[in-house]
């Protein structure tokens, strides 16, 4: 049996830790939701997708504005 050495050799994967945190937030939101599944809008809200894209956080809002035709 191998055991990790003691003393400051721990490596943290910040991306993995962030993903674990987001999964936890989704689990909490799903358990608090009244419906059987979270809607795509609810998932985006929990994951703060609009904030990451620089949007206003309003559903249906895009960076290019309404009617721009950008996809």
PyMOL commands that set and color helices and strands:
alter all, ss='L'
color gray80, all
select helices_A, chain A and resi 14-32+40-46+49-53
alter helices_A, ss='H'
color red, helices_A
deselect
rebuild
show_as cartoon
